[in-house]
Amino acid sequence: MKAVLITRPGEAEVLQIKVVDEPVIKDDEVLIKVAAAALNRADTFHRKGLYELPSGDTPYLGMECSGTILALGKHVTRWKVNDQVCALLHWGGYAEKVAVPAAQVLPIPPGVSLEDAASLPEVACTVWSTVFMSSRLSAGETFLVHGGSSGIGTFAIQMAKLHGAKVFTTAGSEEKLAACKDLGADVVINYNTEDFVARVKGETEGKGVDVILDHIGGSYLQRNLDSLNLDGRLFLISIMGGAIGEVNLNSLLSRRLTVQAARLRFRSPEKKAEIIREVETNVWPAVAAGKVKPVVYQYFPLSEAAAAHRLMESSKHIGKILLRP
């Protein structure tokens, strides 16, 4: 089969399509013929060697995909050959076929195309596990997501709004702010021209928001804490703005703040399976009802993975970028 390999750590041109051996499934896995795979920002960090590179049976990128089941491990009971599914992967989505634990497979939500469904597993699992399972966002609360035009951001806006929160978001252009508004954001903040702390405080009578989902990290850390209400919760999912941040601990103590952090891909297989079950129960019905929709910006053929990476790194996109084998 064909797959996109990283020939060495570096810029986008190090991604090259090669003929490789097909994956061999384990007893608890299914083999999926990939219809589409989604890019994630972490893919670009792995490509550069900033995170550990793919290794083992699937030494290529791709953390989510959709497609058709071709084969079943002998312990798999839920799925059948020819089922159309999407899946949360550890590696291997940038390929024509991928082996994945059956517990990390989801049905295609009604009303979503097979290919567009590739845009859902990573964002749905990330948003549900951080904003709802861990941070317990509830109706009547206020929520801020940074980078509202990203894949995570577009999904988080819709989910938070659906659950009755007032939604704040940051983005870097008027086009992106308008897209966030269309998805349901109540307050949109241009981080290039506005101080998000001042805007959040101004919109909440000085209180701040209840929950923040952040991928910036160090450079935003104190400002995020300054933007939280009493008993506020900050969840970090990446460190695009640096791994080091200085914090005034008084801000945590006096307002009883909670800071949590996790990357979905580093969760245990058991935790991923739990999150998948939660997503199917709590998120998929909203997607099936059309209340939460995938936001897909552009498709690329697998052979143009480098161009897809360059687009992602330009940050000109809104929503998800997908590859077709």
N, C-alpha and C positions, 0 to 999 in steps of 0.2 A: 504494500500500500504506500501512498505518498503521505509525507508528514513534513512539517517545518521544523528544522533543527537550528540550534544556535551553534554556529561553527566556532565561535569564541566570544567572550564578553565584549560588548562594544555597541556601536550605533546600529540603526535599523538594518543596515545592509548586511549585518552578520547573520540575519535570518535567511536560510536557504531551504528550498523544497528538495527533499531527497526521497528515494525509494528505501523503505525500511521493512523489517519483519512485522507481520501482523501481531497484535497483542494476543497472549494466551491467557484465557480467563481462569480465575480461581473458583473454588466451589461456591463462594458466596457472591460472585460477580456476574454481570451480564456484559455481552459484547454489543456495542452500539455502532451502527453505520451512521456516521455524523452527517446531519443535514446542514448544520451551522454551528459555529463556535463563537463565543463572545470574547472580545478583548477586555482586559482589566488593567488598571494603571499598574498594579503589581507586576504584570507581565513585562512591562518596560524596565522595571527595576531588576527583575530576574535577568533579563537580556543583558543589561549593563554589568551584571555581576555584583550589584549592590545587595541583593538577597541571594541565598544559595541557589545554584543552578539546578534545573531538573536532572534527576538521576534515576537509576534503576531501570524498570521495565519500560518506562515511557519518558525518555530523555528529551522531551519537548514541551512547549508551553501549552496553556489552555486550561482554565479552571472551571469552565462550564460549557455545556453543549446541548444540542437537541438532535434527535434522530430516531432511527428504527432499530429495535432489538433484533440482532441476528442469531444470538446463541445465549444459552443459559448455563450457569454453573449448576452442579447437581444438587446443591442445597437451596436453590432459588425456587420459591413457590408462588410468589405473587404475580410475577410477570410472565408473558408468553412471547414466543418468537413472533415478530411483525408488530408488536405493540409500539406505538409512537410515544416517545417520552422525552423529557429533558433531565439533566443530571448535573449535580455538583461534583466536580472532579478534584483530585489532588494534582495531577498533571495530565497532559495528553490530548487536549481538545483540538490542537492545531494539526489534525490528521483526518484521514478518511474513516478510521475506525478507532474506538477506544474501549478499554475494559474499565468498568466502574463498579464499586460495591452496590449491590442491589438496594441496600438501605439508603443510598444517596440518589435514588432515581425517583422522579415525580411524573405523574401523567401530564399530558398537555392540557392546560385549562381550556374548556370550551370557548370558542370565539377567538382563540389565538392561533395563528398559523404555526405550522411545525417549525419553520425557520425562525420566526420572531420569538418563539419560546426559548431559544438559546439565550436570550437577553435576561431571563428571569431568575434562574436559580441563585446566582451569587448575590444579586441585589436583594432578593426577597429574603434569603437566609440571613444576610448581614443586617438588614433593617429590622426584621422581626426579632432576631436574637439580641440586638443591642438596644434598640429604642423601646421595645415592648417587653421582652422576657427579662432583661436586666435592669433597664432604666424605668420600666413600669409607667410609661406615658399613658395618661388617661384623659377622658373627656373633660373639657374645661381648663386644661393646663395649656401652657405655652411651650413651643418647641422651635429651636433654631437648628437648621442644618446648613453647614458651610458647603459651598460648591453645589448649589441647587440645580445646576444644569447638567451635572454629571449623571452617570447611570445610577449611583447610589442616591444622589440628590433628587432626581426626578421621581424615583420610587418612594423615597422617604416623605416627600411633600404630599404625595397622594395618600399614602397610608396614614400619616398623622392627621391630615384633614378629614379623612374618612372616620377616624376615631374621635373626632370632636375637639381636636386641639387647634389653637391659633398658631399658624405656621409663619415663622420668619426664615428667610434664607438670604445668603450672600451669593453674588455672582459678579463677573468681571466686565459685562457689556450690557447695553440696553436690550440687545436682541435676546440675550440669555435671561435677563430679568423679566422680559415680556413672556418668555416661554415658561418661566417659573410661575408667573401670575396665572397663565392659562391653565396650569396644572393644579392651581388652588392655593398658592402661597398668598397669605394675607399682607405680609410686609416684605418687600424686596429691597436689598441694600447693595449698592455698587461698592465693592471693597476697594476699588481704585480711587474713588472720590469721597467716600463717606467713612466715618468712624463707626464701626458696627456696635461698639459698646455704647456710645452715646445714643445711637438710634434705638437700640434695644431698650435702654433705660427710658428714653423719651416716650416710647410706645407702650411702656408698662408702668407708667407713673413711678418710675424709679426703682421698681421691684426687681426686674430682670426676668429671664425665662426659666422654666422649670427643668427642661432637658435640652442638652446640646449634643449633636452628633458631629464630630470633628475629624478631619483627615489631615489637618495641617500640622498639629503637634507643637513643637517647642516654641515657635515664634508667636503662636496664638494662646499659649497655655494660660498666662496670667490674665489676658484679656477675656478669655472664655470664663474664667472664674469670676471676674468682675461683672460678667453679664448674667450670672446665675441668681435666681431668687433664693430665699430661705429654703433649705432642704433640696437645693438644686442638684441635678445629676449631669455630669459630663462624661461622655463615652468617646474614647479615642480609638480610631481604627487604622490610622496611618500617621506618618511623620514627614509629609512632603515639605513642611516648613522647618525641619530640623528635629534632632533627637534630644536636644538639651534645652531646657527652659527653667528660668528662675521663678520661684513661687513665693509669695508672701503667705505663710501658713496661717496668719490671722484670718485671711479671707475664707479658709476652709473651716476653721474653728468657730468663728463668730456666726457663720451662716449655715453650719452643719452640712457642708457640701460633700458630695461623693464623686470621686474620680475613678473611672474604670477604663480598662483598655484590653483589646483583644483583636487578633487577626483571625478571620474565619478559617483560613487555610491551615492554621496551626492548631486548630481544635482537634481533639481525639476523634477517631472514627465513631465512637459511641456518642459523643456530643453532637457530631454532625448528623448522625441518624436521628437523634432527639429533635434537633432543630428542623430537619426535613419533615418529620411528623407534625411538628407544630405549624410549619408553613402550610402543609397540605390542609390541615384542619382550619387554620385561622386566616390565611392569606388567599389561598386558591379560590374560595367562594367569592371573594371580592373581585378577583381577576375574571372569573367566569361570568360574573354579573356586569362586567364592563365598568365597574366603579374604580378600578385600578388598572391602568393600561401600560403595556410595554412601550418604551420610547426608543425607537431605533433610528439612528441618524444615517448610517450608510453601510452597505454591504461591499465586501471586497472578495475576489477569488482567493483561495488559499495561497496561490502562487504570488499574490501581491501583499503578503503579510507585512513586508517591510513598509509599504506605503500606508497600510492601516496603522502601523505603529507611529509613523511620522505624523499622521493626522491626530492620533491621540495625544502625542507630545506637543502638538501645536495648541491644544486646548480650544480649537475652533468648533468642536462638535457639541451637540446637545443630545444627551442620552447615550445609547450604546452603539458601538461599532462591531460589526459581525463579519466573520469569514465563512465563505462557502467552499467546501472541497470541490 
